[in-house]
Amino acid sequence: MAAAGAGVSSPVCILVLGMAGSGKTALVQRLTAYLHSKNSPPYVINLDPAVHELPFPANIDIRDTVKYKEVMKQYGLGPNGGIVTSLNLFATRFDQVMKFIEKRQNASQYVLIDTPGQIEVFTWSASGTIITEALASSFPCLVVYVMDTSRSTNPVTFMSNMLYACSILYKTKLPFIVAMNKTDIIDHSFAVEWMQDFEVFQDALNQETSYASNLTRSMSLVLDEFYSSLKVVGVSAVQGTGMEEFFEQVSSAVDEYEREYRPEYERLRKKMEKAESQRQREQLDRLQQDMGTVPMENSPAGSGSAAEAAPDPSALILTRGTLEEEEEALESDTDDVDHQVTEESHEEPAFRNFLQEAKQRYPARSSH
């Protein structure tokens, strides 16, 4: 076996995508068995919450975290909506999955990720983007698009598959491999010839009379450049053929990731960090402007400046509500009228009158 990423310490993440019924889960099972036979057990992750039984042992299974049928009942969703919501819930905990992968990076050379049967659920959902970018930013990552060769003998169907593969390539921006599965039913050489020879594909289209044949003929010209850089390998998940060629393409894809994709991800990461740092600085500047200029040291004694009497901002918070009372007290003390003397002047005559009346009564009672 050609060891993919032989000089790479991080595990290689292989995202397996494809149309429903193309054989994604069967291919993951075959890849798992093949790697075990080579004494290189992979780290396997299942992201399909609706699968009944897995034909391979999964290290991480979304079904252990999210109950698909319970999500459908709780949110009143259909099958596809339940899968999307389950993936969204799982994506909120994907940082824990990243930690598990990091712990096993010395034990496993490959991380195989099986995705839901409905391809659009993963490729066009927010959770699929989050999971893909999280993996690609930390580990060498590539996408394997599984294609049902037996159902692609019709040129229009073949073109539909290629258009979908092209859209996934430009959305994920990751190294891309087309795995033409089910070669035990029909050999994939016809599809490779269609991709390499435009005239042969046009001849096959001339036999089609459907309205889509003209559109397919035009689209084939557009995809000609896409075919030239596409990695294609024929495999059989049932018989296990094509595994050697598959991992040779994986090795080439890892080199492509290290050469082209990792620098781009590093550039984007640094750009985001710079933008975040700039945003924090702007917030700090606005905060300082809102607070105004705060004196850091007291003015020298005897300077007589206004800053000498200025209270510290913290003192303003602690004494809020008491300054006005103190000012009122000071103002009342500096009044021209002495309130204390005035009150005593009212009290003394009344007290003297009280004493005189008491002396007059008590002697009178003692005389009787």
C-alpha positions as CSV (number, residue, x, y, z in Angstrom):
1,M,0.0,0.0,0.0
2,A,1.2,3.5,-0.8
3,A,1.3,5.1,2.6
4,A,-0.6,8.3,2.3
5,G,1.0,11.2,4.0
6,A,4.1,9.1,5.0
7,G,5.9,12.1,6.3
8,V,2.9,13.7,7.9
9,S,2.5,13.3,11.7
10,S,-1.2,14.4,11.7
11,P,-3.8,11.9,10.6
12,V,-5.4,12.2,7.1
13,C,-9.1,13.0,7.3
14,I,-11.1,11.4,4.5
15,L,-14.6,12.8,4.1
16,V,-16.8,10.3,2.1
17,L,-19.6,11.9,0.2
18,G,-22.0,10.7,-2.5
19,M,-25.5,10.3,-3.7
20,A,-27.9,8.0,-1.8
21,G,-27.3,4.4,-2.8
22,S,-23.9,5.1,-4.3
23,G,-22.2,2.8,-1.7
24,K,-20.6,5.3,0.8
25,T,-21.1,3.2,3.9
26,A,-20.0,0.0,2.1
27,L,-16.9,1.8,0.8
28,V,-16.0,3.0,4.4
29,Q,-16.5,-0.6,5.5
30,R,-14.1,-1.9,2.8
31,L,-11.5,0.9,3.6
32,T,-11.7,0.0,7.3
33,A,-11.1,-3.7,6.6
34,Y,-8.3,-3.0,4.2
35,L,-6.5,-0.7,6.7
36,H,-6.9,-3.2,9.5
37,S,-5.3,-5.9,7.2
38,K,-2.4,-3.5,6.8
39,N,-2.0,-3.1,10.6
40,S,-3.0,0.5,10.3
41,P,-6.4,0.7,12.0
42,P,-8.3,4.0,11.1
43,Y,-10.3,6.3,13.4
44,V,-13.8,6.0,12.1
45,I,-16.6,8.5,12.6
46,N,-20.2,8.1,11.6
47,L,-22.2,11.2,10.9
48,D,-25.4,9.6,9.6
49,P,-28.0,9.7,12.4
50,A,-30.6,7.8,10.5
51,V,-28.6,4.6,9.7
52,H,-30.1,1.5,11.3
53,E,-26.9,-0.6,11.5
54,L,-23.3,0.1,10.8
55,P,-21.3,-2.6,9.1
56,F,-18.1,-1.3,10.6
57,P,-17.0,-0.4,14.2
58,A,-17.2,3.4,14.7
59,N,-15.0,5.2,17.2
60,I,-17.5,8.1,17.3
61,D,-21.1,7.6,16.4
62,I,-23.5,10.5,16.1
63,R,-26.3,8.2,17.2
64,D,-24.7,8.0,20.7
65,T,-25.1,11.7,21.1
66,V,-28.3,12.6,19.2
67,K,-31.5,10.5,18.9
68,Y,-32.7,11.0,15.4
69,K,-36.3,10.0,16.0
70,E,-36.6,12.0,19.2
71,V,-35.4,15.1,17.3
72,M,-38.1,14.5,14.7
73,K,-40.8,14.2,17.4
74,Q,-39.6,17.1,19.5
75,Y,-39.3,19.6,16.6
76,G,-42.1,18.2,14.4
77,L,-39.7,17.5,11.5
78,G,-39.6,15.1,8.5
79,P,-36.7,12.7,7.7
80,N,-34.4,15.3,6.0
81,G,-35.2,18.0,8.6
82,G,-34.5,15.6,11.4
83,I,-31.1,14.7,9.9
84,V,-30.2,18.4,9.4
85,T,-31.2,19.3,13.0
86,S,-29.3,16.3,14.4
87,L,-26.2,17.3,12.5
88,N,-26.6,20.9,13.8
89,L,-26.8,19.7,17.4
90,F,-23.8,17.4,16.9
91,A,-21.8,20.3,15.3
92,T,-22.1,22.3,18.6
93,R,-20.0,19.6,20.2
94,F,-17.6,19.0,17.4
95,D,-14.7,20.6,19.3
96,Q,-14.8,17.5,21.6
97,V,-14.5,15.3,18.5
98,M,-11.4,17.3,17.5
99,K,-9.9,16.6,20.8
100,F,-10.5,12.9,20.5
101,I,-8.8,12.9,17.0
102,E,-5.8,14.8,18.4
103,K,-5.4,12.2,21.2
104,R,-5.4,9.4,18.6
105,Q,-3.2,11.1,16.0
106,N,-0.2,9.0,16.9
107,A,-2.2,5.7,16.8
108,S,-4.2,6.2,13.6
109,Q,-2.9,7.4,10.3
110,Y,-6.4,7.9,8.8
111,V,-9.7,9.3,9.9
112,L,-12.6,8.0,7.9
113,I,-15.8,10.0,8.1
114,D,-19.1,8.5,6.8
115,T,-21.7,11.2,5.9
116,P,-25.6,11.0,5.7
117,G,-27.2,9.3,2.7
118,Q,-28.8,12.5,1.5
119,I,-25.7,14.3,0.2
120,E,-27.3,17.8,0.2
121,V,-28.0,17.5,4.0
122,F,-24.2,17.6,4.6
123,T,-22.8,19.6,1.7
124,W,-25.3,22.5,1.8
125,S,-25.9,22.8,5.6
126,A,-24.2,25.0,8.0
127,S,-23.2,22.1,10.2
128,G,-21.5,20.4,7.2
129,T,-19.4,23.5,6.5
130,I,-18.5,23.8,10.2
131,I,-17.3,20.2,10.4
132,T,-15.4,20.4,7.1
133,E,-13.6,23.6,7.9
134,A,-12.8,22.5,11.5
135,L,-11.1,19.3,10.2
136,A,-9.4,21.0,7.3
137,S,-7.9,23.8,9.5
138,S,-6.2,21.3,11.8
139,F,-5.5,18.1,9.7
140,P,-4.7,17.2,6.1
141,C,-8.2,16.7,4.7
142,L,-9.6,15.5,1.4
143,V,-13.0,14.7,-0.1
144,V,-13.9,11.4,-1.7
145,Y,-17.0,11.6,-3.9
146,V,-18.5,8.1,-4.4
147,M,-20.1,7.7,-7.7
148,D,-22.4,4.8,-8.7
149,T,-20.8,3.6,-12.0
150,S,-23.6,1.2,-12.9
151,R,-26.2,4.1,-12.9
152,S,-23.9,6.5,-14.8
153,T,-23.9,4.7,-18.1
154,N,-26.4,7.2,-19.4
155,P,-24.4,10.4,-20.5
156,V,-27.0,12.7,-19.0
157,T,-26.9,11.0,-15.6
158,F,-23.1,11.0,-15.8
159,M,-23.1,14.7,-16.4
160,S,-25.4,15.3,-13.4
161,N,-22.9,13.4,-11.2
162,M,-20.0,15.4,-12.6
163,L,-21.9,18.7,-12.0
164,Y,-22.6,17.8,-8.4
165,A,-18.9,16.7,-7.9
166,C,-17.8,20.1,-9.4
167,S,-20.1,22.0,-7.0
168,I,-18.8,20.1,-4.0
169,L,-15.2,20.7,-5.1
170,Y,-15.6,24.5,-5.3
171,K,-17.6,24.6,-2.1
172,T,-15.2,22.7,0.1
173,K,-12.0,23.9,-1.7
174,L,-10.3,20.7,-0.7
175,P,-8.4,18.0,-2.6
176,F,-11.0,15.9,-4.5
177,I,-11.1,12.3,-5.5
178,V,-13.9,10.7,-7.5
179,A,-14.3,7.0,-6.5
180,M,-16.2,5.2,-9.2
181,N,-17.8,2.5,-7.1
182,K,-19.4,-0.8,-8.2
183,T,-16.8,-1.7,-10.8
184,D,-17.7,-5.3,-10.1
185,I,-20.9,-4.7,-12.0
186,I,-19.5,-2.6,-14.8
187,D,-16.0,-1.4,-15.5
188,H,-15.4,2.4,-15.1
189,S,-13.3,2.7,-18.2
190,F,-16.1,4.2,-20.3
191,A,-16.5,7.0,-17.8
192,V,-12.8,7.8,-17.8
193,E,-12.9,7.8,-21.6
194,W,-15.8,10.3,-21.6
195,M,-13.8,12.6,-19.3
196,Q,-10.7,12.4,-21.4
197,D,-12.1,12.4,-24.9
198,F,-14.8,15.1,-25.7
199,E,-15.7,13.6,-29.1
200,V,-16.5,10.2,-27.6
201,F,-18.8,11.8,-25.1
202,Q,-20.5,13.8,-27.9
203,D,-21.1,10.6,-29.8
204,A,-22.8,9.1,-26.8
205,L,-24.9,12.2,-26.4
206,N,-26.0,12.0,-30.1
207,Q,-27.9,8.9,-29.2
208,E,-29.9,10.7,-26.6
209,T,-33.1,12.5,-27.7
210,S,-34.2,14.0,-24.4
211,Y,-34.4,17.8,-24.0
212,A,-31.5,17.7,-21.5
213,S,-29.1,16.4,-24.1
214,N,-28.5,19.9,-25.6
215,L,-27.8,21.3,-22.1
216,T,-25.5,18.4,-21.3
217,R,-23.6,19.0,-24.5
218,S,-23.0,22.6,-23.6
219,M,-22.0,21.7,-20.0
220,S,-19.5,19.1,-21.2
221,L,-17.4,21.9,-22.7
222,V,-17.5,23.9,-19.4
223,L,-16.4,20.8,-17.4
224,D,-13.5,20.0,-19.7
225,E,-11.0,21.9,-17.5
226,F,-12.5,20.4,-14.4
227,Y,-11.8,16.9,-15.7
228,S,-8.2,17.7,-16.4
229,S,-7.3,18.2,-12.7
230,L,-9.7,15.6,-11.3
231,K,-8.4,12.4,-9.6
232,V,-10.4,9.4,-10.6
233,V,-10.1,5.8,-9.3
234,G,-12.3,2.8,-9.8
235,V,-13.2,0.7,-6.8
236,S,-15.5,-2.1,-5.7
237,A,-16.7,-2.0,-2.1
238,V,-18.0,-5.5,-2.5
239,Q,-14.9,-7.2,-3.9
240,G,-12.3,-4.8,-2.5
241,T,-10.6,-4.1,-5.8
242,G,-8.9,-0.8,-6.5
243,M,-7.8,-0.2,-2.9
244,E,-4.1,0.2,-3.8
245,E,-4.9,2.7,-6.5
246,F,-7.3,4.5,-4.1
247,F,-4.6,5.1,-1.5
248,E,-2.1,6.2,-4.2
249,Q,-4.6,8.9,-5.1
250,V,-5.0,9.7,-1.4
251,S,-1.2,10.1,-1.1
252,S,-1.3,12.5,-4.0
253,A,-4.2,14.5,-2.5
254,V,-2.3,14.9,0.8
255,D,0.7,16.3,-1.1
256,E,-1.7,18.7,-2.9
257,Y,-3.2,19.7,0.5
258,E,0.2,20.5,2.0
259,R,1.3,22.3,-1.1
260,E,-1.8,24.4,-2.0
261,Y,-4.5,24.2,0.6
262,R,-2.6,24.4,3.9
263,P,-0.9,27.7,3.0
264,E,-4.3,29.1,2.0
265,Y,-5.9,28.0,5.3
266,E,-3.0,29.5,7.2
267,R,-3.4,32.8,5.4
268,L,-7.1,32.9,6.1
269,R,-6.5,32.0,9.8
270,K,-3.9,34.8,10.2
271,K,-6.3,37.2,8.4
272,M,-9.1,36.3,10.8
273,E,-6.8,36.7,13.8
274,K,-5.6,40.1,12.5
275,A,-9.2,41.2,12.0
276,E,-10.1,40.1,15.5
277,S,-7.2,41.9,17.0
278,Q,-8.1,45.1,15.1
279,R,-11.7,44.8,16.3
280,Q,-10.5,44.5,19.9
281,R,-8.2,47.5,19.6
282,E,-11.1,49.6,18.2
283,Q,-13.3,48.6,21.0
284,L,-10.7,49.5,23.6
285,D,-10.2,52.9,21.9
286,R,-13.9,53.6,22.0
287,L,-14.0,52.6,25.6
288,Q,-11.2,55.0,26.5
289,Q,-12.9,57.8,24.6
290,D,-16.2,57.2,26.4
291,M,-14.4,57.3,29.8
292,G,-12.5,60.4,29.0
293,T,-9.1,61.5,30.3
294,V,-8.5,60.1,33.8
295,P,-5.5,61.6,35.8
296,M,-3.1,58.8,36.7
297,E,-1.3,60.7,39.4
298,N,-2.3,63.4,41.9
299,S,-1.1,66.9,41.3
300,P,1.8,68.3,43.5
301,A,0.7,69.7,46.8
302,G,0.1,73.5,46.8
303,S,-0.2,73.7,43.1
304,G,-3.7,75.1,43.4
305,S,-4.8,73.5,40.2
306,A,-8.4,72.3,39.6
307,A,-7.2,68.8,39.1
308,E,-6.1,68.7,42.8
309,A,-9.7,68.7,43.9
310,A,-11.0,66.4,41.2
311,P,-12.2,63.1,42.6
312,D,-11.1,59.7,41.3
313,P,-13.6,58.0,39.1
314,S,-13.9,55.1,41.6
315,A,-14.5,57.6,44.3
316,L,-17.3,59.0,42.3
317,I,-18.9,55.6,42.1
318,L,-18.4,54.9,45.8
319,T,-19.6,58.3,47.0
320,R,-22.4,58.7,44.5
321,G,-25.4,60.2,46.2
322,T,-23.4,61.7,49.2
323,L,-21.6,64.6,47.5
324,E,-24.7,66.6,47.2
325,E,-25.5,66.1,50.9
326,E,-22.0,67.2,51.9
327,E,-22.3,70.2,49.7
328,E,-25.7,71.1,51.2
329,A,-24.2,70.8,54.7
330,L,-21.3,73.1,53.8
331,E,-23.6,75.6,52.3
332,S,-25.8,75.6,55.4
333,D,-22.7,76.1,57.7
334,T,-21.7,79.1,55.7
335,D,-25.1,80.8,56.0
336,D,-25.2,84.3,57.6
337,V,-27.9,83.0,60.0
338,D,-26.7,80.9,63.0
339,H,-29.4,78.3,63.3
340,Q,-28.2,77.0,66.7
341,V,-28.2,80.4,68.4
342,T,-31.6,81.2,66.9
343,E,-33.1,78.0,68.3
344,E,-31.6,78.6,71.8
345,S,-33.0,82.1,71.8
346,H,-36.5,80.6,71.3
347,E,-36.0,77.9,74.0
348,E,-34.6,80.1,76.9
349,P,-37.6,82.4,77.4
350,A,-40.0,79.5,77.4
351,F,-37.9,77.6,79.9
352,R,-37.7,80.6,82.3
353,N,-41.4,81.1,82.2
354,F,-41.9,77.4,83.0
355,L,-39.6,77.7,86.1
356,Q,-41.4,80.7,87.4
357,E,-44.8,79.1,87.1
358,A,-43.5,76.0,88.9
359,K,-42.1,78.1,91.8
360,Q,-45.4,79.9,92.2
361,R,-47.4,76.6,92.4
362,Y,-45.2,74.5,94.7
363,P,-44.9,77.1,97.5
364,A,-48.6,77.7,97.3
365,R,-49.3,73.9,97.9
366,S,-46.8,73.7,100.8
367,S,-48.5,76.6,102.6
368,H,-51.8,74.7,102.9
